[in-house]
Amino acid sequence: MIKILVVDDEAHIRLLYSEELKDEGYEVITAESGEGLLELINRENPSLVVLDIKMTSHNGLDLLQDIRNQYYDLPVILSTAYDSFKEDMKSMAANDYVIKSFDLSELKSRIKKNLETAR
Amino acid sequence: MHTERHQREVGFFFSLFCGIILEIMTDGAIETNPDKIEQADVVLGLPTWRAEINLPWVLRQCAQGLGQYFPFHKAVIINADSSGQAEAGRVFFETGSLNAGKIHLALNPASNGKGRNTLSILQKALRLGAKAVAILEPDAAAVKPVWVNNLLSPVLQGYDMVTPLYFNNKYDTPLTSLLVYPLLRCTWGRRVRQPLGEERAFSRHFMQILVQEYNDFLSPQILEDNMDIWSTMVALSHGLKLCQAYLAEPKPHYCLPGRTSEQFKQVGKMLFQTLNSDSSWVNIRWSKPTAFYGLELRGSEPPYNSFFDREEIIQNFDRCRRTSRQIVSSLPEIRDLMAASDCHLPVKIDHSLWARLILESFCLYQKQPEMLSQILDALLPLFWARVLSFIEETEKMNSRQVEDFFETQCRIFEQNKEVFLNQPGRSNPAV
């Protein structure tokens, strides 16, 4: 089963993403911060990461650089409330991005496309 | 015969100047190696082919960068010069560089390009056992010591090639932004934003591949002026690990229509021929990012104004259109595509039409490879029409918003590649 890692400091977002993505047939693991994120990725070997940009303890774009340096081809989709993140060139290391919404159809479509690309 | 004598004269000057015996290398370059350097960890290469006035400045920045960021690595700076002037070597050796040894390679001044110079640097670096080589534009006034770090460090961390990411203004490098970047991204599936930039770095593994493929390349003359884009394409076709290094200072590339027209044809030729020689990109779907290095140095807006002479571009468009009218009429694919889009010249060329024009032109080249020059001549006025459309659409945007414009363009290229490859009756374009 394809495993997806959701990193977000908001519990209700982790729960929403988990339930909806499980319904799509994915195995979902979650993390509430960037603490120990690389170790988690190393241990769980996810096929794709959905990464929140603004977390209280970590900047998602800095985490993205760390992920990209260690896992060159691991697809990362940025999840954000605003598209102002594009001002920071670090966002260019992401495969894709979605604006947070309770309708997850866009996220699901981006996940599907990026998993296809990663094959 | 004449050039051999000329090389000997230049070599004789160096031997007098340096008080050493010169070595003539197997590739014909005359090597001056006063410190008899036989080994290096890292190499900085400066390919020169004319009297680069900023060479002493660039050399000092390189030496400072090596001392500051790589104090425990054995570093060598290699200048491969094809100017045929003894002055270049004299300036190179006279400029102080405390932190690195120096080797000068004098090449036969046979052409204006720098491909051979870069190749000679890579060959010498391989013989020295170097793990990483960075090539720097020897006339770049903007070069800073941090460039040395940002180019070499990713290679020492395991990347095979580092391409530059300049702090560009929105109207810099339209050829890169409107043609090379979207076409390479939609074919090879990697997002390399500045595939044409001269500053770049190579791993030992990639140097070996480049030296081999350079010798095998069918039209070595093309490589003289296009070594940078060609090396990017080789890295992409081999699926090597790429990193884009942010070079923290602006490097203005003003759009000069006459020069850009010439570059368009040269680069177009390189792109089409190289894409045609390896069909494996056909199976790649969508694109993926690369890694980045040094982005923490990023500012918000490039600190200089863009320069775009709209009138000159319009004149250039008209000139190109006049000269290629007959060619367009003889290329029904391009003519029909324009007609199907209900457009008349001068035309507004949006993302979708531009993507189709480029992909259709490539397909046409597939069917009639002998027509490559004519196809590119026909495309040239359309390129200028695209530039004008781009300027009009992005006039009030900041650089970040213009990057979104390019992102949308790239996604449409990627979508069109899918459509293009799946058209009924369309033969596989790269087979």
Contacts between the chains, C-beta under 8 A, distances in Angstrom:
chain1	res1	chain2	res2	distance
A	65	B	291	7.9
A	65	B	292	6.8
A	65	B	295	7.3
A	68	B	289	7.1
A	68	B	291	4.7
A	68	B	292	7.2
A	69	B	157	7.5
A	69	B	291	5.7
A	72	B	241	5.7
A	72	B	290	8.0
A	72	B	291	6.3
A	73	B	288	6.7
A	75	B	288	7.5
A	86	B	400	6.0
A	86	B	403	7.3
A	86	B	404	6.7
A	87	B	300	7.2
A	87	B	400	5.5
A	88	B	295	7.9
A	88	B	298	7.4
A	89	B	165	7.5
A	89	B	246	7.1
A	89	B	292	7.3
A	89	B	295	5.1
A	89	B	298	5.1
A	90	B	292	6.9
A	90	B	295	5.0
A	92	B	191	7.2
A	92	B	193	7.4
A	92	B	244	7.9
A	92	B	289	6.2
A	92	B	292	6.4
A	93	B	289	5.1
A	93	B	290	7.6
A	93	B	291	6.5
A	93	B	292	5.3
A	94	B	289	6.4
A	95	B	288	6.1
A	95	B	289	6.0
A	113	B	286	6.3
A	114	B	286	7.7
A	116	B	285	6.1
A	116	B	286	7.2
A	117	B	189	7.5
A	117	B	285	5.8
A	117	B	286	4.2
A	117	B	287	7.4
A	117	B	288	6.1
A	118	B	288	7.5
